[in-house]
Amino acid sequence: MSIYNCPHCGKKTFNPIKKAFAGQLNSRGKVCMECGRRCVNGKGATVFNAVYSVVIFALIVIIYLNAPKTAGTAYDWIDKYEWYINFGLVISYMIIPKLVNAFFFRLEPAIRSEY
């Protein structure tokens, strides 16, 4: 079930799974089944991925540095679940951008040249 249009030929050739793995502007992208040209998620997807990566990295560092200091305070539970929280953040770093790319950003022609 293809529901997204190719920016080159205009035909509906991309489904959400294929669009999720098309990547951002710096990737090779996915090939359109009709015209054979490559498509990627646009600038919005690239900006979202960059911002989300920075936020996740900052949260991991903050939790890693502050978890031992919370022992005996109201945030005592952070010390016990520090590794689980960081593991969840890393997993969300791999899953959330793909889900957002699959449904919220439009496809654009790939600008990366492959020789």
Biopython code that builds the backbone (N, CA, C, O; Angstrom):
import numpy as np
from Bio.PDB.StructureBuilder import StructureBuilder

atoms = [
    (1, "MET", "N", (0.839, -1.174, 0.000)),
    (1, "MET", "CA", (0.000, 0.000, 0.000)),
    (1, "MET", "C", (0.889, 1.244, 0.000)),
    (1, "MET", "O", (1.403, 1.647, 1.043)),
    (2, "SER", "N", (1.059, 1.829, -1.138)),
    (2, "SER", "CA", (1.887, 3.018, -1.270)),
    (2, "SER", "C", (1.016, 4.254, -1.110)),
    (2, "SER", "O", (0.005, 4.410, -1.796)),
    (3, "ILE", "N", (1.418, 5.125, -0.201)),
    (3, "ILE", "CA", (0.600, 6.318, 0.058)),
    (3, "ILE", "C", (1.375, 7.620, -0.112)),
    (3, "ILE", "O", (0.800, 8.700, 0.023)),
    (4, "TYR", "N", (2.684, 7.534, -0.409)),
    (4, "TYR", "CA", (3.490, 8.748, -0.558)),
    (4, "TYR", "C", (3.973, 8.886, -1.993)),
    (4, "TYR", "O", (4.368, 7.905, -2.623)),
    (5, "ASN", "N", (3.938, 10.108, -2.501)),
    (5, "ASN", "CA", (4.329, 10.387, -3.878)),
    (5, "ASN", "C", (5.830, 10.561, -4.005)),
    (5, "ASN", "O", (6.485, 11.124, -3.128)),
    (6, "CYS", "N", (6.358, 10.068, -5.110)),
    (6, "CYS", "CA", (7.764, 10.299, -5.454)),
    (6, "CYS", "C", (7.902, 11.753, -5.907)),
    (6, "CYS", "O", (7.079, 12.219, -6.694)),
    (7, "PRO", "N", (8.918, 12.485, -5.436)),
    (7, "PRO", "CA", (9.071, 13.879, -5.863)),
    (7, "PRO", "C", (9.532, 14.011, -7.320)),
    (7, "PRO", "O", (9.424, 15.089, -7.904)),
    (8, "HIS", "N", (10.042, 12.933, -7.908)),
    (8, "HIS", "CA", (10.508, 12.992, -9.298)),
    (8, "HIS", "C", (9.371, 12.751, -10.286)),
    (8, "HIS", "O", (9.124, 13.570, -11.171)),
    (9, "CYS", "N", (8.676, 11.613, -10.129)),
    (9, "CYS", "CA", (7.642, 11.248, -11.105)),
    (9, "CYS", "C", (6.230, 11.551, -10.632)),
    (9, "CYS", "O", (5.311, 11.593, -11.451)),
    (10, "GLY", "N", (6.026, 11.764, -9.326)),
    (10, "GLY", "CA", (4.711, 12.111, -8.804)),
    (10, "GLY", "C", (3.781, 10.938, -8.565)),
    (10, "GLY", "O", (2.619, 11.140, -8.215)),
    (11, "LYS", "N", (4.265, 9.711, -8.745)),
    (11, "LYS", "CA", (3.417, 8.533, -8.538)),
    (11, "LYS", "C", (3.561, 8.027, -7.112)),
    (11, "LYS", "O", (4.601, 8.208, -6.479)),
    (12, "LYS", "N", (2.515, 7.396, -6.616)),
    (12, "LYS", "CA", (2.520, 6.862, -5.250)),
    (12, "LYS", "C", (3.293, 5.544, -5.228)),
    (12, "LYS", "O", (2.752, 4.488, -5.557)),
    (13, "THR", "N", (4.574, 5.620, -4.835)),
    (13, "THR", "CA", (5.421, 4.425, -4.844)),
    (13, "THR", "C", (6.086, 4.156, -3.500)),
    (13, "THR", "O", (6.831, 3.183, -3.375)),
    (14, "PHE", "N", (5.841, 4.983, -2.499)),
    (14, "PHE", "CA", (6.494, 4.804, -1.196)),
    (14, "PHE", "C", (5.462, 4.487, -0.125)),
    (14, "PHE", "O", (4.441, 5.166, -0.015)),
    (15, "ASN", "N", (5.730, 3.461, 0.656)),
    (15, "ASN", "CA", (4.904, 3.152, 1.825)),
    (15, "ASN", "C", (5.609, 3.689, 3.069)),
    (15, "ASN", "O", (6.766, 4.100, 2.973)),
    (16, "PRO", "N", (4.956, 3.701, 4.232)),
    (16, "PRO", "CA", (5.586, 4.270, 5.427)),
    (16, "PRO", "C", (6.887, 3.581, 5.834)),
    (16, "PRO", "O", (7.802, 4.244, 6.321)),
    (17, "ILE", "N", (6.988, 2.280, 5.647)),
    (17, "ILE", "CA", (8.220, 1.579, 6.042)),
    (17, "ILE", "C", (9.374, 1.984, 5.142)),
    (17, "ILE", "O", (10.473, 2.258, 5.622)),
    (18, "LYS", "N", (9.131, 2.022, 3.856)),
    (18, "LYS", "CA", (10.184, 2.421, 2.916)),
    (18, "LYS", "C", (10.585, 3.876, 3.141)),
    (18, "LYS", "O", (11.761, 4.227, 3.043)),
    (19, "LYS", "N", (9.599, 4.717, 3.443)),
    (19, "LYS", "CA", (9.873, 6.135, 3.700)),
    (19, "LYS", "C", (10.658, 6.317, 4.996)),
    (19, "LYS", "O", (11.505, 7.205, 5.086)),
    (20, "ALA", "N", (10.382, 5.479, 6.006)),
    (20, "ALA", "CA", (11.093, 5.581, 7.281)),
    (20, "ALA", "C", (12.580, 5.320, 7.105)),
    (20, "ALA", "O", (13.401, 5.932, 7.787)),
    (21, "PHE", "N", (12.932, 4.419, 6.199)),
    (21, "PHE", "CA", (14.338, 4.071, 5.990)),
    (21, "PHE", "C", (14.972, 4.817, 4.818)),
    (21, "PHE", "O", (16.074, 4.471, 4.391)),
    (22, "ALA", "N", (14.290, 5.839, 4.293)),
    (22, "ALA", "CA", (14.864, 6.630, 3.205)),
    (22, "ALA", "C", (16.017, 7.494, 3.693)),
    (22, "ALA", "O", (16.925, 7.800, 2.920)),
    (23, "GLY", "N", (16.000, 7.889, 4.953)),
    (23, "GLY", "CA", (17.090, 8.661, 5.510)),
    (23, "GLY", "C", (16.932, 10.157, 5.309)),
    (23, "GLY", "O", (15.948, 10.628, 4.738)),
    (24, "GLN", "N", (17.934, 10.898, 5.797)),
    (24, "GLN", "CA", (17.921, 12.346, 5.681)),
    (24, "GLN", "C", (18.719, 12.774, 4.456)),
    (24, "GLN", "O", (19.119, 11.945, 3.638)),
    (25, "LEU", "N", (18.943, 14.070, 4.344)),
    (25, "LEU", "CA", (19.601, 14.624, 3.158)),
    (25, "LEU", "C", (21.015, 14.093, 2.931)),
    (25, "LEU", "O", (21.486, 14.098, 1.794)),
    (26, "ASN", "N", (21.699, 13.639, 3.965)),
    (26, "ASN", "CA", (23.069, 13.166, 3.797)),
    (26, "ASN", "C", (23.145, 11.677, 3.453)),
    (26, "ASN", "O", (24.246, 11.141, 3.328)),
    (27, "SER", "N", (22.015, 11.000, 3.297)),
    (27, "SER", "CA", (22.014, 9.574, 3.001)),
    (27, "SER", "C", (21.761, 9.326, 1.514)),
    (27, "SER", "O", (21.447, 10.248, 0.762)),
    (28, "ARG", "N", (21.902, 8.083, 1.112)),
    (28, "ARG", "CA", (21.688, 7.725, -0.287)),
    (28, "ARG", "C", (20.218, 7.763, -0.655)),
    (28, "ARG", "O", (19.876, 8.083, -1.794)),
    (29, "GLY", "N", (19.344, 7.443, 0.285)),
    (29, "GLY", "CA", (17.918, 7.440, 0.017)),
    (29, "GLY", "C", (17.440, 6.102, -0.506)),
    (29, "GLY", "O", (18.193, 5.129, -0.561)),
    (30, "LYS", "N", (16.187, 6.072, -0.884)),
    (30, "LYS", "CA", (15.565, 4.858, -1.439)),
    (30, "LYS", "C", (15.176, 5.117, -2.885)),
    (30, "LYS", "O", (14.863, 6.243, -3.272)),
    (31, "VAL", "N", (15.202, 4.056, -3.669)),
    (31, "VAL", "CA", (14.915, 4.156, -5.093)),
    (31, "VAL", "C", (13.414, 4.063, -5.330)),
    (31, "VAL", "O", (12.736, 3.215, -4.749)),
    (32, "CYS", "N", (12.904, 4.934, -6.179)),
    (32, "CYS", "CA", (11.504, 4.888, -6.603)),
    (32, "CYS", "C", (11.337, 3.706, -7.558)),
    (32, "CYS", "O", (12.164, 3.499, -8.446)),
    (33, "MET", "N", (10.282, 2.945, -7.376)),
    (33, "MET", "CA", (10.051, 1.769, -8.212)),
    (33, "MET", "C", (9.607, 2.139, -9.633)),
    (33, "MET", "O", (9.750, 1.331, -10.551)),
    (34, "GLU", "N", (9.081, 3.328, -9.820)),
    (34, "GLU", "CA", (8.611, 3.746, -11.144)),
    (34, "GLU", "C", (9.719, 4.382, -11.978)),
    (34, "GLU", "O", (9.982, 3.953, -13.101)),
    (35, "CYS", "N", (10.364, 5.402, -11.426)),
    (35, "CYS", "CA", (11.342, 6.152, -12.224)),
    (35, "CYS", "C", (12.788, 5.747, -11.950)),
    (35, "CYS", "O", (13.664, 6.075, -12.750)),
    (36, "GLY", "N", (13.068, 5.055, -10.864)),
    (36, "GLY", "CA", (14.422, 4.593, -10.570)),
    (36, "GLY", "C", (15.338, 5.639, -9.960)),
    (36, "GLY", "O", (16.536, 5.396, -9.820)),
    (37, "ARG", "N", (14.809, 6.788, -9.597)),
    (37, "ARG", "CA", (15.632, 7.827, -8.980)),
    (37, "ARG", "C", (15.506, 7.762, -7.473)),
    (37, "ARG", "O", (14.532, 7.221, -6.949)),
    (38, "ARG", "N", (16.489, 8.311, -6.772)),
    (38, "ARG", "CA", (16.543, 8.221, -5.311)),
    (38, "ARG", "C", (15.808, 9.375, -4.641)),
    (38, "ARG", "O", (15.834, 10.513, -5.109)),
    (39, "CYS", "N", (15.144, 9.044, -3.519)),
    (39, "CYS", "CA", (14.400, 10.028, -2.735)),
    (39, "CYS", "C", (14.804, 9.913, -1.272)),
    (39, "CYS", "O", (15.100, 8.823, -0.783)),
    (40, "VAL", "N", (14.812, 11.047, -0.579)),
    (40, "VAL", "CA", (15.138, 11.096, 0.854)),
    (40, "VAL", "C", (14.093, 11.951, 1.565)),
    (40, "VAL", "O", (13.321, 12.668, 0.929)),
    (41, "ASN", "N", (14.083, 11.862, 2.885)),
    (41, "ASN", "CA", (13.248, 12.775, 3.669)),
    (41, "ASN", "C", (13.913, 14.148, 3.643)),
    (41, "ASN", "O", (15.134, 14.244, 3.522)),
    (42, "GLY", "N", (13.135, 15.186, 3.753)),
    (42, "GLY", "CA", (13.620, 16.543, 3.520)),
    (42, "GLY", "C", (14.410, 17.184, 4.642)),
    (42, "GLY", "O", (14.890, 16.518, 5.559)),
    (43, "LYS", "N", (14.531, 18.505, 4.539)),
    (43, "LYS", "CA", (15.303, 19.285, 5.503)),
    (43, "LYS", "C", (14.718, 19.201, 6.900)),
    (43, "LYS", "O", (15.463, 19.174, 7.880)),
    (44, "GLY", "N", (13.417, 19.161, 7.007)),
    (44, "GLY", "CA", (12.772, 19.067, 8.309)),
    (44, "GLY", "C", (13.181, 17.803, 9.046)),
    (44, "GLY", "O", (13.417, 17.839, 10.253)),
    (45, "ALA", "N", (13.267, 16.689, 8.336)),
    (45, "ALA", "CA", (13.690, 15.428, 8.945)),
    (45, "ALA", "C", (15.142, 15.502, 9.400)),
    (45, "ALA", "O", (15.493, 14.961, 10.448)),
    (46, "THR", "N", (15.978, 16.163, 8.625)),
    (46, "THR", "CA", (17.383, 16.305, 8.989)),
    (46, "THR", "C", (17.532, 17.166, 10.239)),
    (46, "THR", "O", (18.311, 16.834, 11.131)),
    (47, "VAL", "N", (16.795, 18.260, 10.307)),
    (47, "VAL", "CA", (16.847, 19.136, 11.482)),
    (47, "VAL", "C", (16.299, 18.412, 12.707)),
    (47, "VAL", "O", (16.887, 18.486, 13.786)),
    (48, "PHE", "N", (15.171, 17.709, 12.547)),
    (48, "PHE", "CA", (14.596, 16.969, 13.667)),
    (48, "PHE", "C", (15.582, 15.931, 14.193)),
    (48, "PHE", "O", (15.759, 15.807, 15.405)),
    (49, "ASN", "N", (16.222, 15.187, 13.302)),
    (49, "ASN", "CA", (17.174, 14.170, 13.729)),
    (49, "ASN", "C", (18.353, 14.784, 14.471)),
    (49, "ASN", "O", (18.805, 14.231, 15.474)),
    (50, "ALA", "N", (18.855, 15.912, 13.996)),
    (50, "ALA", "CA", (19.978, 16.570, 14.663)),
    (50, "ALA", "C", (19.591, 17.065, 16.052)),
    (50, "ALA", "O", (20.329, 16.857, 17.015)),
    (51, "VAL", "N", (18.445, 17.715, 16.158)),
    (51, "VAL", "CA", (18.000, 18.238, 17.450)),
    (51, "VAL", "C", (17.706, 17.095, 18.414)),
    (51, "VAL", "O", (18.092, 17.160, 19.582)),
    (52, "TYR", "N", (17.037, 16.062, 17.950)),
    (52, "TYR", "CA", (16.703, 14.919, 18.806)),
    (52, "TYR", "C", (17.973, 14.224, 19.293)),
    (52, "TYR", "O", (18.042, 13.811, 20.451)),
    (53, "SER", "N", (18.973, 14.090, 18.430)),
    (53, "SER", "CA", (20.232, 13.460, 18.821)),
    (53, "SER", "C", (20.941, 14.260, 19.913)),
    (53, "SER", "O", (21.458, 13.684, 20.870)),
    (54, "VAL", "N", (20.965, 15.572, 19.771)),
    (54, "VAL", "CA", (21.612, 16.423, 20.772)),
    (54, "VAL", "C", (20.881, 16.348, 22.106)),
    (54, "VAL", "O", (21.518, 16.281, 23.158)),
    (55, "VAL", "N", (19.548, 16.359, 22.072)),
    (55, "VAL", "CA", (18.761, 16.288, 23.308)),
    (55, "VAL", "C", (18.982, 14.949, 24.011)),
    (55, "VAL", "O", (19.174, 14.914, 25.226)),
    (56, "ILE", "N", (18.956, 13.852, 23.261)),
    (56, "ILE", "CA", (19.166, 12.529, 23.861)),
    (56, "ILE", "C", (20.566, 12.429, 24.442)),
    (56, "ILE", "O", (20.738, 11.903, 25.541)),
    (57, "PHE", "N", (21.569, 12.923, 23.730)),
    (57, "PHE", "CA", (22.940, 12.878, 24.248)),
    (57, "PHE", "C", (23.060, 13.698, 25.531)),
    (57, "PHE", "O", (23.699, 13.265, 26.489)),
    (58, "ALA", "N", (22.448, 14.874, 25.549)),
    (58, "ALA", "CA", (22.501, 15.711, 26.752)),
    (58, "ALA", "C", (21.815, 15.026, 27.930)),
    (58, "ALA", "O", (22.330, 15.064, 29.048)),
    (59, "LEU", "N", (20.666, 14.401, 27.699)),
    (59, "LEU", "CA", (19.972, 13.693, 28.779)),
    (59, "LEU", "C", (20.802, 12.528, 29.316)),
    (59, "LEU", "O", (20.847, 12.305, 30.526)),
    (60, "ILE", "N", (21.447, 11.795, 28.436)),
    (60, "ILE", "CA", (22.283, 10.679, 28.885)),
    (60, "ILE", "C", (23.423, 11.184, 29.750)),
    (60, "ILE", "O", (23.709, 10.602, 30.796)),
    (61, "VAL", "N", (24.075, 12.251, 29.333)),
    (61, "VAL", "CA", (25.188, 12.799, 30.113)),
    (61, "VAL", "C", (24.699, 13.346, 31.455)),
    (61, "VAL", "O", (25.341, 13.119, 32.480)),
    (62, "ILE", "N", (23.585, 14.055, 31.464)),
    (62, "ILE", "CA", (23.044, 14.621, 32.708)),
    (62, "ILE", "C", (22.672, 13.512, 33.686)),
    (62, "ILE", "O", (22.991, 13.595, 34.872)),
    (63, "ILE", "N", (22.004, 12.484, 33.198)),
    (63, "ILE", "CA", (21.622, 11.378, 34.089)),
    (63, "ILE", "C", (22.852, 10.644, 34.591)),
    (63, "ILE", "O", (22.915, 10.278, 35.765)),
    (64, "TYR", "N", (23.824, 10.424, 33.730)),
    (64, "TYR", "CA", (25.035, 9.723, 34.146)),
    (64, "TYR", "C", (25.803, 10.498, 35.218)),
    (64, "TYR", "O", (26.316, 9.905, 36.168)),
    (65, "LEU", "N", (25.882, 11.811, 35.067)),
    (65, "LEU", "CA", (26.641, 12.614, 36.022)),
    (65, "LEU", "C", (25.885, 12.889, 37.321)),
    (65, "LEU", "O", (26.508, 12.995, 38.377)),
    (66, "ASN", "N", (24.573, 13.007, 37.269)),
    (66, "ASN", "CA", (23.800, 13.393, 38.442)),
    (66, "ASN", "C", (23.173, 12.242, 39.208)),
    (66, "ASN", "O", (22.716, 12.452, 40.331)),
    (67, "ALA", "N", (23.129, 11.051, 38.663)),
    (67, "ALA", "CA", (22.471, 9.936, 39.352)),
    (67, "ALA", "C", (23.128, 9.590, 40.691)),
    (67, "ALA", "O", (22.407, 9.374, 41.665)),
    (68, "PRO", "N", (24.445, 9.527, 40.787)),
    (68, "PRO", "CA", (25.019, 9.209, 42.104)),
    (68, "PRO", "C", (24.784, 10.294, 43.157)),
    (68, "PRO", "O", (24.809, 10.002, 44.352)),
    (69, "LYS", "N", (24.560, 11.517, 42.741)),
    (69, "LYS", "CA", (24.349, 12.624, 43.680)),
    (69, "LYS", "C", (22.936, 12.624, 44.259)),
    (69, "LYS", "O", (22.680, 13.309, 45.250)),
    (70, "THR", "N", (22.022, 11.873, 43.661)),
    (70, "THR", "CA", (20.632, 11.899, 44.103)),
    (70, "THR", "C", (20.350, 10.909, 45.223)),
    (70, "THR", "O", (19.222, 10.848, 45.713)),
    (71, "ALA", "N", (21.339, 10.138, 45.638)),
    (71, "ALA", "CA", (21.123, 9.156, 46.705)),
    (71, "ALA", "C", (20.728, 9.887, 47.994)),
    (71, "ALA", "O", (21.404, 10.825, 48.416)),
    (72, "GLY", "N", (19.640, 9.452, 48.603)),
    (72, "GLY", "CA", (19.162, 10.053, 49.842)),
    (72, "GLY", "C", (18.282, 11.263, 49.642)),
    (72, "GLY", "O", (17.920, 11.917, 50.620)),
    (73, "THR", "N", (17.921, 11.589, 48.404)),
    (73, "THR", "CA", (17.040, 12.723, 48.124)),
    (73, "THR", "C", (15.700, 12.199, 47.597)),
    (73, "THR", "O", (15.451, 10.993, 47.578)),
    (74, "ALA", "N", (14.864, 13.115, 47.180)),
    (74, "ALA", "CA", (13.566, 12.724, 46.627)),
    (74, "ALA", "C", (13.717, 12.003, 45.291)),
    (74, "ALA", "O", (12.809, 11.288, 44.866)),
    (75, "TYR", "N", (14.858, 12.187, 44.625)),
    (75, "TYR", "CA", (15.106, 11.539, 43.335)),
    (75, "TYR", "C", (15.995, 10.313, 43.498)),
    (75, "TYR", "O", (16.816, 10.024, 42.627)),
    (76, "ASP", "N", (15.843, 9.607, 44.577)),
    (76, "ASP", "CA", (16.663, 8.438, 44.881)),
    (76, "ASP", "C", (16.471, 7.328, 43.840)),
    (76, "ASP", "O", (17.385, 6.535, 43.617)),
    (77, "TRP", "N", (15.326, 7.262, 43.214)),
    (77, "TRP", "CA", (15.041, 6.206, 42.250)),
    (77, "TRP", "C", (15.905, 6.313, 40.999)),
    (77, "TRP", "O", (16.118, 5.311, 40.317)),
    (78, "ILE", "N", (16.409, 7.509, 40.683)),
    (78, "ILE", "CA", (17.250, 7.676, 39.490)),
    (78, "ILE", "C", (18.536, 6.880, 39.628)),
    (78, "ILE", "O", (19.015, 6.308, 38.649)),
    (79, "ASP", "N", (19.100, 6.835, 40.823)),
    (79, "ASP", "CA", (20.337, 6.095, 41.038)),
    (79, "ASP", "C", (20.138, 4.604, 40.785)),
    (79, "ASP", "O", (21.026, 3.944, 40.245)),
    (80, "LYS", "N", (18.995, 4.078, 41.166)),
    (80, "LYS", "CA", (18.737, 2.641, 41.008)),
    (80, "LYS", "C", (18.474, 2.262, 39.557)),
    (80, "LYS", "O", (18.825, 1.158, 39.139)),
    (81, "TYR", "N", (17.866, 3.150, 38.782)),
    (81, "TYR", "CA", (17.463, 2.830, 37.409)),
    (81, "TYR", "C", (18.249, 3.591, 36.351)),
    (81, "TYR", "O", (17.779, 3.761, 35.226)),
    (82, "GLU", "N", (19.432, 4.044, 36.706)),
    (82, "GLU", "CA", (20.225, 4.871, 35.790)),
    (82, "GLU", "C", (20.509, 4.165, 34.472)),
    (82, "GLU", "O", (20.301, 4.743, 33.405)),
    (83, "TRP", "N", (20.977, 2.932, 34.528)),
    (83, "TRP", "CA", (21.341, 2.220, 33.306)),
    (83, "TRP", "C", (20.111, 1.893, 32.464)),
    (83, "TRP", "O", (20.186, 1.909, 31.235)),
    (84, "TYR", "N", (18.997, 1.601, 33.096)),
    (84, "TYR", "CA", (17.770, 1.323, 32.349)),
    (84, "TYR", "C", (17.254, 2.573, 31.638)),
    (84, "TYR", "O", (16.781, 2.501, 30.504)),
    (85, "ILE", "N", (17.348, 3.698, 32.305)),
    (85, "ILE", "CA", (16.919, 4.957, 31.691)),
    (85, "ILE", "C", (17.806, 5.289, 30.499)),
    (85, "ILE", "O", (17.307, 5.666, 29.438)),
    (86, "ASN", "N", (19.114, 5.151, 30.665)),
    (86, "ASN", "CA", (20.034, 5.435, 29.563)),
    (86, "ASN", "C", (19.833, 4.457, 28.411)),
    (86, "ASN", "O", (19.899, 4.855, 27.248)),
    (87, "PHE", "N", (19.589, 3.187, 28.715)),
    (87, "PHE", "CA", (19.328, 2.201, 27.675)),
    (87, "PHE", "C", (18.048, 2.562, 26.914)),
    (87, "PHE", "O", (18.007, 2.465, 25.687)),
    (88, "GLY", "N", (17.016, 2.974, 27.631)),
    (88, "GLY", "CA", (15.777, 3.403, 26.991)),
    (88, "GLY", "C", (15.975, 4.626, 26.106)),
    (88, "GLY", "O", (15.366, 4.729, 25.041)),
    (89, "LEU", "N", (16.823, 5.550, 26.540)),
    (89, "LEU", "CA", (17.109, 6.731, 25.724)),
    (89, "LEU", "C", (17.839, 6.353, 24.432)),
    (89, "LEU", "O", (17.560, 6.911, 23.371)),
    (90, "VAL", "N", (18.769, 5.406, 24.526)),
    (90, "VAL", "CA", (19.494, 4.965, 23.328)),
    (90, "VAL", "C", (18.542, 4.255, 22.365)),
    (90, "VAL", "O", (18.611, 4.472, 21.155)),
    (91, "ILE", "N", (17.669, 3.422, 22.887)),
    (91, "ILE", "CA", (16.689, 2.739, 22.036)),
    (91, "ILE", "C", (15.750, 3.766, 21.387)),
    (91, "ILE", "O", (15.421, 3.642, 20.207)),
    (92, "SER", "N", (15.320, 4.771, 22.146)),
    (92, "SER", "CA", (14.449, 5.797, 21.561)),
    (92, "SER", "C", (15.188, 6.596, 20.497)),
    (92, "SER", "O", (14.568, 7.069, 19.544)),
    (93, "TYR", "N", (16.503, 6.756, 20.640)),
    (93, "TYR", "CA", (17.312, 7.442, 19.630)),
    (93, "TYR", "C", (17.265, 6.683, 18.300)),
    (93, "TYR", "O", (17.352, 7.291, 17.234)),
    (94, "MET", "N", (17.129, 5.360, 18.364)),
    (94, "MET", "CA", (17.096, 4.565, 17.141)),
    (94, "MET", "C", (15.692, 4.447, 16.545)),
    (94, "MET", "O", (15.553, 4.275, 15.334)),
    (95, "ILE", "N", (14.658, 4.536, 17.372)),
    (95, "ILE", "CA", (13.301, 4.265, 16.899)),
    (95, "ILE", "C", (12.508, 5.532, 16.571)),
    (95, "ILE", "O", (11.874, 5.597, 15.518)),
    (96, "ILE", "N", (12.530, 6.530, 17.441)),
    (96, "ILE", "CA", (11.680, 7.721, 17.278)),
    (96, "ILE", "C", (11.943, 8.475, 15.970)),
    (96, "ILE", "O", (10.977, 8.831, 15.295)),
    (97, "PRO", "N", (13.191, 8.738, 15.574)),
    (97, "PRO", "CA", (13.383, 9.440, 14.298)),
    (97, "PRO", "C", (12.825, 8.680, 13.099)),
    (97, "PRO", "O", (12.331, 9.298, 12.156)),
    (98, "LYS", "N", (12.895, 7.353, 13.121)),
    (98, "LYS", "CA", (12.338, 6.566, 12.013)),
    (98, "LYS", "C", (10.815, 6.698, 11.960)),
    (98, "LYS", "O", (10.236, 6.846, 10.884)),
    (99, "LEU", "N", (10.171, 6.644, 13.131)),
    (99, "LEU", "CA", (8.717, 6.807, 13.160)),
    (99, "LEU", "C", (8.295, 8.191, 12.686)),
    (99, "LEU", "O", (7.324, 8.327, 11.942)),
    (100, "VAL", "N", (9.016, 9.204, 13.111)),
    (100, "VAL", "CA", (8.694, 10.574, 12.705)),
    (100, "VAL", "C", (8.932, 10.744, 11.207)),
    (100, "VAL", "O", (8.131, 11.381, 10.524)),
    (101, "ASN", "N", (10.023, 10.183, 10.692)),
    (101, "ASN", "CA", (10.291, 10.269, 9.256)),
    (101, "ASN", "C", (9.214, 9.565, 8.437)),
    (101, "ASN", "O", (8.864, 10.010, 7.344)),
    (102, "ALA", "N", (8.689, 8.461, 8.974)),
    (102, "ALA", "CA", (7.698, 7.690, 8.229)),
    (102, "ALA", "C", (6.391, 8.442, 8.034)),
    (102, "ALA", "O", (5.707, 8.219, 7.035)),
    (103, "PHE", "N", (6.023, 9.323, 8.952)),
    (103, "PHE", "CA", (4.689, 9.906, 8.893)),
    (103, "PHE", "C", (4.622, 11.431, 8.784)),
    (103, "PHE", "O", (3.582, 11.954, 8.386)),
    (104, "PHE", "N", (5.682, 12.161, 9.119)),
    (104, "PHE", "CA", (5.529, 13.602, 9.237)),
    (104, "PHE", "C", (6.284, 14.458, 8.224)),
    (104, "PHE", "O", (5.907, 15.614, 8.031)),
    (105, "PHE", "N", (7.308, 13.964, 7.579)),
    (105, "PHE", "CA", (8.085, 14.801, 6.667)),
    (105, "PHE", "C", (7.892, 14.342, 5.230)),
    (105, "PHE", "O", (7.635, 13.166, 4.973)),
    (106, "ARG", "N", (8.017, 15.272, 4.302)),
    (106, "ARG", "CA", (7.794, 14.929, 2.902)),
    (106, "ARG", "C", (9.082, 14.435, 2.256)),
    (106, "ARG", "O", (10.185, 14.701, 2.733)),
    (107, "LEU", "N", (8.909, 13.717, 1.170)),
    (107, "LEU", "CA", (10.050, 13.229, 0.410)),
    (107, "LEU", "C", (10.588, 14.316, -0.503)),
    (107, "LEU", "O", (9.837, 15.148, -1.013)),
    (108, "GLU", "N", (11.900, 14.295, -0.702)),
    (108, "GLU", "CA", (12.556, 15.230, -1.605)),
    (108, "GLU", "C", (13.559, 14.449, -2.446)),
    (108, "GLU", "O", (13.971, 13.354, -2.064)),
    (109, "PRO", "N", (13.949, 14.998, -3.575)),
    (109, "PRO", "CA", (14.977, 14.324, -4.382)),
    (109, "PRO", "C", (16.307, 14.268, -3.631)),
    (109, "PRO", "O", (16.673, 15.206, -2.924)),
    (110, "ALA", "N", (17.015, 13.166, -3.794)),
    (110, "ALA", "CA", (18.324, 13.023, -3.144)),
    (110, "ALA", "C", (19.324, 13.962, -3.817)),
    (110, "ALA", "O", (19.387, 14.038, -5.044)),
    (111, "ILE", "N", (20.103, 14.675, -3.003)),
    (111, "ILE", "CA", (21.078, 15.600, -3.557)),
    (111, "ILE", "C", (22.496, 15.035, -3.519)),
    (111, "ILE", "O", (23.422, 15.613, -4.088)),
    (112, "ARG", "N", (22.648, 13.919, -2.855)),
    (112, "ARG", "CA", (23.966, 13.270, -2.767)),
    (112, "ARG", "C", (24.236, 12.562, -4.087)),
    (112, "ARG", "O", (23.400, 11.799, -4.571)),
    (113, "SER", "N", (25.394, 12.815, -4.664)),
    (113, "SER", "CA", (25.733, 12.188, -5.936)),
    (113, "SER", "C", (26.586, 10.955, -5.676)),
    (113, "SER", "O", (27.568, 11.006, -4.936)),
    (114, "GLU", "N", (26.197, 9.857, -6.292)),
    (114, "GLU", "CA", (26.907, 8.589, -6.152)),
    (114, "GLU", "C", (27.577, 8.271, -7.476)),
    (114, "GLU", "O", (26.916, 8.191, -8.511)),
    (115, "TYR", "N", (28.874, 8.092, -7.441)),
    (115, "TYR", "CA", (29.593, 7.743, -8.679)),
    (115, "TYR", "C", (30.087, 6.333, -8.620)),
    (115, "TYR", "O", (30.714, 5.859, -9.567)),
]
sb = StructureBuilder()
sb.init_structure("model")
sb.init_model(0)
sb.init_chain("A")
sb.init_seg("    ")
for serial, (resi, resn, name, xyz) in enumerate(atoms, 1):
    if name == "N":
        sb.init_residue(resn, " ", resi, " ")
    sb.init_atom(name, np.array(xyz, "f"), 0.0, 1.0, " ", f" {name:<3s}", serial, name[0])
structure = sb.get_structure()
